[in-house]
Amino acid sequence: MPHVTFIHGISNKPEEKKLLKIWNDTLANDSFANSLDLGASGVSSSMIYWADVFYEKPSIEDSFESAAGLESIEEVAVKEEEPDMSWRENIRGEEKEMVDALAAKLSFDLLVNDSSAPPKEEMGRTLERIPLPWFVKRRLMKWLLRDVHHYLFNSNYSPRVGTSFIVQDEIRSRVMKKLNEVNTDKHIVISHSMGTIIMYDCLKRMQDCPSIDGLMTIGSPLGIDEVQDKLKPEWTRNNGFPEKLKGQWVNVYDSLDPVTGFDGNIANDYKQNSNEVIEVINEQSWGAWRHNITNYLSGPKLRSALSKMLAL
């Protein structure tokens, strides 16, 4: 029978078992079309968990994982751990160029700080498309900038006293461990947000990464040029499709999701022998926080595509 491996994205998360339950329960929720109860269908599942590499302790369950309304988003943004951005002052050369370019693309530096809103004339069309308060946007972009930089440049990071990680090495080892534990006739990986970068990096750039039978990327920043540049030389536009992926790649995005960088259609960036082969699904959801994984997993198009991948 098939197995699904999930890998989460940015911001703090509940502990691993609770997070896995949230994802499975959301897929099984029959309040939306095409509900998909993996367990009842004989599909096993697991979660690649890496939030503890960046956060002192797991979040409360009412987190960005499930918050969607404007009031809940504002509450979570205030309660969640504030990322220390002093690391940006210490980077130079290629690291600084990459981070500054990514910050500019995400309009991060227009969101001046968390105590005063930026001038209205600086709030460009990009920011206005995201139905979130400015201070929430800035918190989100802080997490994304930090996670992308620390992972792609393999930074040393200490989330709590007495513990430190070489970020990319640690997360890669967790990915390898989870993937190697799977022994089924069909293995599908569902990745979200920063998790899509992590999974792509492992599939494309690690020779000992086991093959998988299908990949679903959700709310992915893989369409951002600055991310793609750091995945070179293994990544090229005409041959970006991972050889370790033996089946279908489905990419799901919402055009109001700020983490996709407004480039959710990544088929032309990850070709296979110069051919576009990724199935791209634009599924618009609802609410203020469009990067919400529970919104995505409630989408009928996503659920239908996953059912086909699993042959259910």
C-alpha positions in Angstrom: 0.0 0.0 0.0 1.1 3.6 -0.5 2.9 5.8 2.0 2.7 9.6 2.3 5.6 11.5 3.8 4.8 15.1 4.8 7.3 17.9 5.3 6.2 21.2 6.8 7.3 24.8 6.1 8.1 28.1 7.8 7.0 29.3 11.3 6.9 27.3 14.5 4.9 24.2 14.7 3.1 21.9 17.2 5.2 18.8 18.1 5.6 16.2 15.4 2.7 13.8 16.3 0.2 16.6 16.7 1.3 18.2 13.5 0.9 14.9 11.6 -2.6 14.6 13.0 -3.5 18.1 11.9 -2.5 17.4 8.3 -4.2 14.0 8.2 -7.4 15.3 9.8 -7.5 18.2 7.4 -7.3 15.9 4.4 -10.1 13.7 5.9 -12.4 16.6 6.8 -15.5 16.0 4.7 -16.8 19.6 5.1 -15.0 20.2 1.8 -15.2 18.3 -1.5 -13.1 15.2 -2.2 -12.2 14.4 1.4 -9.3 11.9 1.7 -8.9 9.8 4.8 -5.5 8.3 4.3 -5.6 5.9 7.2 -9.1 4.5 6.2 -7.8 4.1 2.7 -4.9 2.0 3.9 -2.3 4.7 3.3 0.3 5.1 6.0 1.9 8.5 6.7 4.8 10.2 8.5 6.1 13.8 9.1 9.6 15.1 8.5 9.8 17.6 11.4 12.5 20.3 11.5 10.8 23.2 13.4 12.9 22.4 16.5 16.1 23.3 14.5 14.9 27.0 14.6 12.5 27.3 17.7 13.1 26.8 21.4 9.9 24.7 21.9 6.9 23.6 19.9 4.1 26.1 19.4 0.6 25.9 20.8 -1.8 24.1 18.5 -3.5 27.3 17.5 -0.7 28.4 15.2 -0.1 29.5 11.7 -0.8 25.9 10.7 -4.5 26.5 11.3 -5.1 30.2 11.7 -6.9 31.8 8.7 -9.0 34.7 9.9 -7.6 38.2 10.3 -8.1 38.2 14.1 -6.4 34.8 14.7 -3.6 35.7 12.3 -2.8 38.9 14.3 -3.0 37.0 17.6 -0.6 34.3 16.4 1.8 36.8 14.9 2.1 38.6 18.3 2.5 35.4 20.3 4.9 33.6 18.1 8.7 33.8 18.8 10.2 36.9 17.2 13.0 36.0 14.8 16.4 37.7 15.6 17.4 39.3 12.3 20.9 40.5 13.5 22.4 37.8 11.4 21.8 40.0 8.3 24.4 42.5 9.7 27.1 39.9 9.6 26.8 38.4 6.2 28.9 39.5 3.2 29.5 38.6 -0.4 27.3 36.0 -2.1 25.2 35.6 1.1 24.4 39.3 1.4 23.6 39.6 -2.3 21.2 36.7 -2.2 19.4 37.7 1.0 19.2 41.4 -0.1 17.8 40.4 -3.5 15.3 38.0 -1.9 14.2 40.7 0.6 13.7 43.1 -2.2 11.6 40.6 -4.2 9.4 40.0 -1.1 9.2 43.7 -0.4 10.6 42.9 3.1 12.6 46.0 3.5 9.6 48.2 2.7 8.0 46.8 5.9 10.2 49.0 8.0 9.9 47.4 11.4 7.4 46.0 13.8 6.7 49.2 15.6 5.7 51.6 12.8 4.0 51.1 9.5 5.8 52.0 6.3 4.6 55.1 4.4 1.6 54.6 2.1 3.6 55.6 -0.9 6.0 52.7 -0.3 3.3 50.1 -0.1 3.5 48.9 -3.7 1.1 46.8 -5.7 2.8 43.6 -4.5 2.1 44.3 -0.9 -1.4 45.4 -1.6 -2.2 42.1 -3.2 -1.7 40.3 0.1 -4.7 40.7 2.4 -2.6 40.8 5.6 -1.7 43.6 8.1 1.8 45.0 7.4 3.3 43.8 10.7 2.1 40.2 10.1 3.7 40.3 6.6 7.0 41.4 8.1 7.0 38.6 10.7 6.3 36.0 8.0 9.0 37.4 5.7 11.5 37.3 8.7 10.9 33.6 9.1 11.2 32.9 5.4 14.4 35.0 5.0 16.0 33.3 8.0 15.0 29.8 7.1 16.0 30.1 3.4 19.4 31.6 4.2 20.3 29.4 7.1 19.4 26.3 5.1 20.9 27.1 1.8 24.1 28.5 3.3 24.3 25.7 6.0 24.5 28.1 8.9 25.2 27.2 12.5 22.1 28.1 14.6 21.3 27.7 18.3 17.5 27.6 19.0 18.0 27.0 22.7 20.7 27.1 25.4 23.0 24.1 25.0 21.8 23.1 21.5 23.1 24.1 18.1 22.7 22.7 14.6 24.5 23.0 11.3 21.2 23.7 9.7 21.4 22.1 6.2 23.3 19.0 7.5 20.9 18.4 10.3 17.7 18.8 8.2 19.1 16.7 5.4 19.9 13.9 7.8 16.3 13.9 9.1 15.0 13.8 5.5 17.2 10.8 4.7 16.2 9.0 7.9 12.5 9.4 7.2 12.7 8.5 3.5 14.8 5.4 4.2 12.3 4.2 6.7 9.6 3.8 4.0 9.3 0.4 2.3 6.1 0.4 0.3 5.1 -0.1 -3.4 4.3 3.7 -3.7 5.9 6.6 -1.9 4.5 10.1 -2.3 6.0 13.2 -0.6 3.8 16.2 0.2 5.9 19.3 1.0 4.8 22.8 2.0 6.5 26.1 1.9 10.2 25.9 2.9 9.7 22.2 3.0 9.5 22.2 -0.8 13.1 23.7 -1.0 14.4 21.1 1.5 12.8 18.2 -0.4 14.0 19.4 -3.8 17.5 20.0 -2.5 17.7 16.4 -1.2 16.2 14.8 -4.3 18.3 16.8 -6.7 21.6 17.4 -4.9 22.1 14.3 -2.6 23.4 11.3 -4.4 22.3 8.9 -1.6 18.7 10.2 -1.5 16.2 7.3 -2.1 13.9 7.6 -5.0 10.2 8.5 -4.6 7.2 7.9 -6.7 5.5 11.2 -6.6 6.0 14.8 -5.3 3.5 17.4 -4.4 4.8 20.9 -3.6 2.4 23.4 -2.0 2.8 27.1 -1.5 6.4 26.8 -2.8 9.1 29.5 -3.1 10.9 27.4 -5.7 9.8 29.8 -8.4 12.0 32.6 -6.9 15.1 33.3 -9.0 17.3 33.8 -5.9 16.4 30.4 -4.6 17.0 28.8 -8.0 20.4 30.4 -8.3 21.5 28.9 -5.0 20.5 25.4 -6.2 23.0 25.5 -9.0 24.9 23.8 -10.6 22.6 20.8 -10.0 19.6 22.8 -11.0 19.2 24.1 -14.5 16.0 25.5 -16.0 15.9 22.8 -18.8 16.8 19.9 -16.6 15.6 20.9 -13.1 13.4 17.9 -12.7 14.9 15.6 -10.1 16.1 12.2 -11.4 15.2 10.7 -8.0 11.6 11.5 -8.7 10.3 8.5 -10.7 6.7 9.7 -11.1 4.6 12.8 -11.2 5.3 16.3 -9.8 2.2 18.3 -8.9 2.6 22.0 -7.7 -0.3 23.7 -6.0 -0.3 27.4 -5.3 -2.6 30.3 -4.5 -1.7 33.6 -6.3 -2.4 35.5 -3.0 0.1 33.4 -1.1 3.1 35.7 -0.3 5.6 32.8 0.0 5.2 31.7 -3.6 6.7 35.1 -4.6 3.8 35.4 -7.0 5.4 32.9 -9.3 3.5 29.7 -8.5 3.6 28.4 -12.0 7.0 26.7 -11.8 6.7 24.3 -14.7 8.9 26.4 -17.0 11.6 26.5 -14.3 12.0 22.7 -13.6 11.8 21.1 -17.0 12.7 17.5 -17.8 14.9 17.4 -20.9 13.6 20.8 -21.9 10.0 19.7 -21.6 7.5 21.1 -19.1 6.1 18.2 -17.2 5.0 19.5 -13.8 1.2 19.7 -13.3 0.5 23.1 -11.9 -2.7 23.7 -10.0 -3.9 27.2 -9.1 -6.3 26.8 -6.3 -7.5 30.0 -4.7 -8.6 29.5 -1.1 -10.0 32.0 1.4 -9.2 34.1 4.4 -6.4 36.5 5.3 -3.5 33.9 5.5 -3.3 32.2 2.1 -0.2 30.3 3.0 -2.2 28.3 5.5 -1.6 24.5 5.0 -5.1 23.6 6.3 -6.6 25.9 3.5 -4.4 24.2 0.9 -5.2 20.6 2.1 -8.9 21.5 2.1 -8.8 22.3 -1.6 -10.8 20.0 -3.9 -8.3 20.3 -6.7 -5.4 19.3 -4.5 -7.3 16.4 -3.0 -8.3 15.1 -6.4 -4.7 15.3 -7.7 -3.5 13.5 -4.6 -6.1 10.7 -5.0 -4.9 10.2 -8.5 -1.2 10.1 -7.4 -2.1 7.5 -4.8 -4.4 5.6 -7.3 -7.2 5.6 -4.7 
